[in-house]
Every structure is written in C-alpha cells, then in structure tokens.
Amino acid sequence: MEQFQKLVDFVKSLEPDFHKFYEKGQAAAGTRVRKGLSDLRRLAQEIRNDVQALKQKRKEEKKKD
C-alpha cells in the first residue's frame, strides 16, 4: 500500500500546476504538468514491475508447498 500512497501523493502534487495551466493559462505550468506526467508514467511502470515480481514470487512459493 506504500506504493499506492506514493502514487496518490504524486498525483496530488501536480494539482496546482494543472490549475495554473488550465485556469490561469500559464504556459510554464503546462511544461511542469508534462514533466510530471512523464514522471508519473515512470512511477507507474515501477509499480507494475513490483506487482509482477511479487505475483511471480507468490506463484513460486505456492509451487514449493
């Protein structure tokens, strides 16, 4: 669940820049949003890899029993 909270916190950290870009029209905020979304993609991929590794580990442990 730590991974999930990290993901939620990261998305929440992007909120001010989304607001500045869409509501106030600040171009620099759009650049920060794009960078943040790129970082979000990397974080999501890390979580996906962790989930897959944990699933595989559990499957192997089950075979041993």
N, C-alpha and C positions, 0 to 999 in steps of 0.2 A: 504494500500500500504506500510505501515511501515514494516509489516511482510515480504513482498516480498523483500524490500530493505535489510532487515536484513539477509535474506536467501542468496541474491546475494553477499553481503559483506562477509558473512561467507565462501562461496564457493571460492571467490577470495582470501581470506586469506590462503587457502590451496594450492594455486598455487605454491608458492616457494618450498614447501616440495614435491609436485608431481614432479617438475622439478629435484630437488636434487635426488629423488629416481630413477626416470626413466632415466634421462640423465646422472647423475653422479654416480649412483649405491650406494648411501649412505643408508645403512640399517636402521639407526636411523630415517631417514626421512620417510621411509616406515612405521615405528611404529607410527610416528606422523600423517601420512596420514590415517592409520587405525583408530586411535583415533578420528581424525577429522571427518571421515565418520560416525563413531558411534554417535558423537555429532550432525552431520547433520541429521541423522535419527531421533534423539530425537526432534530436532528443527522442522523438517518436520511434525512429529506427533503432536506437539503442534499447529502448523498452521492448520493442518487438524481438530483438535478438535475445534479450534476457528471458523473455517469456518462452521463446522457442527452446533455449538451453535448459530452462527449468522443466519444461514438458518432457524433453528428451531424458533428463536425469531421472525424473519420476518414473518414466517408462522403463528405463534400465533397472532401477531399483525394484520395480514390480516384478520384472523377469527373474531377478535373483531370489525372490521369496518363493 
